[in-house]
Amino acid sequence: MLCHKLIFPRNYLILAIVVLLSLGTHASSFAHPYYQEVLQDVNYNTYSGEVLDSDSRKPLVFATLTLEGTNISTVTNTEGMFSLKIPKTTAEGNISISFLGYKTKVVPLTDLRSEKNEITLDMASIELTEVNLTVPKSAEGLVRETLAKKGENYFKDPTIMTAFYRETIKKRRKNVSLSEAVVTIYKAPYGTPKRDAVQLYKARKSTDYSKLDTVALKLEGGPFNTLYVDIMKYPEFIFTDEDISKYAFSFDQSTRVNDRLIYVVNFQQHNYINEPLYRGKLYIDSDKKVLTSAIYSLNITDVAQASRLFVRKKPANANVWPTDVAYRVDYREKDGRWYYGYSNVLLEFKINWDDRFFNSVYSMTAEMAVTDWEINTEKANLKAREKMKSRIILSDEASGFSDPDFWGEYNIIEPEKSIESAIKKIQRQLRRARSKDVSENF
């Protein structure tokens, strides 16, 4: 087994490290038959369904659903599906559904069924005269102004957030590993340099080693992979004062979100810059100069350097390199202040084996959604032993999959159908294993 010395430049958002451990002739196995029973009152109602484009009927991915007047929210998955849990004490209310480039829709809670809800959104039209009159002269100047206003536009109080985190590993299109967690984020004010702290509340995992090519893949960093994608809290990972001049900024076609006019700014590194930087789009509110969303990727044309950046360990007879590294972050607004709401990281890579004709293609995805929050009025802080380490490997901390009510009243991101099928398969294996153990004891 070879180990690479990692390089962590200050301006690189590189926390998702691939750890490949050789398993040799490891037998095919699923998550160990461990059951964790969680007893709690069922004091919530669950509403599930899908969010679609009203014309094309295509699913809207990462649409946000929020119970108005509260901090309870969730997002749709990659198939446009959602699951939202609301306390039974809330019999009436409105669900606000928003998506970039679409008109926000408000649906009364009383109109929703427990399942198979279908919500359609209409695209928001943009008046050309409106855009031509309001676009600033300098795209770079707009970005600098937005970054400078983070203390003014984003949360100024310490906040305690509840978030759902999921990371998956796929071999081509097949799920081979899944880890999920509910975490508590002690979010520091945006105007301060203090970093956020994370506490693990619940976690579970499953791994099918029979699909892993005699290697076990692990993702180092856990929830911090997604938390540090919060550009407005951690601009040093992408737009330092020194590095922002290394990018070329330009305006794209404007759009709308929550009935607000949004400037779309493209950015990419200048051609004369050799170091790998980022390229993507920034979505900035035209009125308040607030970053509402960002989608970007890392330039990884230098394969050797990319491998050194992302691969911690690997078998000696394999070459491993990333083929795509992409990020997304979405922000939400409450009472005129914005905050981190959702983010994801995608890492795709290849393994080229010395003794095999075909290579292996894997993808690793990490995503986190804030599902509730409250102001940290007591200024509570985590003790050192309660804090998750930024180099955590979540799959090493989590237990095997448990009963369907494991998460209780906590909102989660609805699983993809492929993931759901994998979970059901694993649960069947665990039930059979437990039944076999019981029969052998008698």
C-alpha positions, -999 to +999 in steps of 0.1 A: +000+000+000+013+034-010+006+067+008+007+101-008+017+132+011-012+155+009-009+191-002-035+215+013-031+250-003-050+276+017-072+285-013-082+249-021-115+235-009-100+200-006-113+179+022-129+150+004-100+126+005-103+091-010-089+063+012-086+030-005-077+000+017-067-033+001-090-061+012-072-090-004-096-119-007-122-103+015-155-123+015-187-108+003-205-092+032-231-066+041-233-043+071-231-064+102-264-074+118-266-047+144-299-032+154-304+000+172-339+005+186-351+041+190-382+045+211-399+079+208-433+093+204-446+097+169-455+133+172-452+144+136-469+141+102-450+131+071-457+145+037-440+131+006-442+135-031-424+151-060-417+186-075-419+189-113-416+214-141-452+223-150-445+221-188-418+194-193-428+173-163-391+169-155-382+166-118-367+197-102-336+187-083-327+204-050-359+224-048-365+238-013-397+232+007-402+253+038-430+255+064-437+293+064-431+311+096-408+284+109-372+271+102-384+236+092-374+227+056-361+201+033-349+197-003-358+174-031-334+146-042-319+139-076-353+125-087-373+155-075-387+135-046-392+150-011-402+139+024-412+166+049-420+160+086-442+185+104-451+185+141-487+174+147-492+205+168-491+224+134-524+216+119-525+246+096-499+265+077-483+270+042-455+252+025-433+274+003-417+256-026-389+275-044-364+266-072-339+287-091-354+302-122-390+293-112-419+311-096-423+303-059-454+284-051-472+283-017-494+253-009-516+251+022-506+223+045-542+211+045-540+205+007-512+179+011-517+142+014-494+119+034-478+106+002-479+109-036-482+147-037-473+162-070-463+199-070-456+217-103-437+250-106-438+275-135-407+290-150-401+327-142-400+350-171-373+378-173-380+411-190-351+420-212-356+457-205-354+450-168-321+431-171-305+457-194-313+485-171-301+469-139-270+448-147-239+464-130-210+474-152-184+451-136-191+414-128-159+412-107-170+444-088-204+428-080-187+397-067-163+417-045-193+438-032-212+406-024-183+391-004-178+424+015-214+424+026-215+390+042-216+405+077-245+427+067-266+402+048-260+368+065-267+356+101-250+378+126-259+357+156-244+323+166-269+297+155-275+260+163-286+241+132-300+206+128-288+191+095-291+158+076-260+145+060-256+117+034-226+103+016-228+076-011-202+056-031-212+041-064-193+018-088-205+031-121-243+032-114-245+006-086-245+017-049-218+001-029-217+022+002-241+045+020-237+065+052-262+089+068-262+111+098-281+138+117-257+164+130-259+195+151-240+225+136-228+253+160-228+280+133-206+310+140-217+345+128-207+352+091-189+384+101-164+366+123-134+343+114-145+317+140-151+283+124-182+262+128-183+232+151-202+200+144-216+173+168-227+139+156-262+130+169-271+098+150-255+079+122-259+046+102-243+029+073-243+000+049-216-014+026-216-041+000-180-052-002-188-076-030-189-047-054-157-030-043-130-046-064-111-060-033-107-024-020-126-005+006-133+031-003-138+056+024-144+093+023-125+114+048-140+146+061-176+136+065-200+166+070-171+191+068-169+183+031-202+200+026-200+226+054-169+242+039-187+247+006-204+276+023-185+303+003-198+332+023-186+317+055-153+303+041-143+325+011-107+317+018-112+283+001-120+299-032-119+337-034-091+350-012-082+387-016-051+375-035-068+349-057-099+367-068-079+386-094-068+353-109-104+348-122-122+362-152-158+372-144-187+378-168-224+382-168-248+354-180-285+356-186-303+367-154-329+346-137-353+347-108-358+329-075-384+336-048-396+364-072-363+382-069-342+392-099-309+372-097-277+381-116-258+351-129-220+356-129-197+332-147-162+328-135-131+308-145-094+312-141-074+333-165-056+314-192-022+325-179-029+310-145-013+275-143-024+264-108-058+245-107-086+269-096-124+268-101-150+276-127-187+280-124-217+303-118-226+326-089-263+336-084-265+370-068-296+389-056-298+421-076-312+442-048-293+431-016-262+418-033-266+384-017-251+352-030-282+329-031-265+299-048-232+288-064-224+259-087-187+253-095-160+227-102-123+223-098-099+224-127-082+190-126-066+188-160-033+180-142-040+143-134-009+137-113-015+168-092-052+160-088-043+125-076-019+139-050-046+163-037-074+138-033-059+103-027-047+096+007-039+058+004-041+033-024-030-002-033+005-004-049-008-020-081-033+008-089-033+043-102-061+065-089-071+099-102-103+121-101-121+129-133-146+154-119-148+174-087-180+196-084-196+217-057-230+233-051-243+255-022-277+271-017-287+297+008-321+305+024-336+337+038-354+344+070-364+379+083-340+396+059-310+375+068-295+347+048-279+314+059-264+282+046-292+258+036-279+230+014-247+219-003-232+189-021-199+176-033-194+152-062-161+134-067-157+110-096-125+090-102-109+061-119-088+032-107-064+018-133-052-016-122-018-029-134-030-065-138-065-058-153-076-049-187-106-027-176-104+002-152-129+009-124-151+040-123-164+053-090-184+083-078-186+097-043-213+121-033-217+140-001-247+163+006-261+181+036-293+200+042-302+222+072-337+211+084-341+233+114-323+260+133-325+284+163-305+313+176-279+302+201-291+327+227-271+310+255-239+312+234-235+274+241-203+258+228-193+223+223-166+207+245-136+194+227-146+157+232-180+165+216-167+180+184-164+160+153-129+161+138-125+176+104-108+144+093-135+121+104-145+090+083-182+088+090-185+052+079-161+042+107-183+060+133-218+047+121-235+015+129-255-008+105-289+001+092-317-001+118-355+002+119-374+025+094-382+049+122-345+054+131-346+092+123-379+098+141-391+133+137-359+145+119-363+157+083-340+139+058-334+140+021-356+114+004-335+085-008-331+078-045-350+048-057-317+030-063-305+037-028-339+028-014-337-006-031-302-012-018-314-004+018-343-028+015-320-055+002-296-050+031-325-049+056-337-083+042-302-097+046-301-085+082-335-099+091-325-133+077-292-131+096-310-123+128-336-150+123-308-175+117-290-165+149-323-169+169-330-204+154-294-215+161-297-204+197-327-227+202 
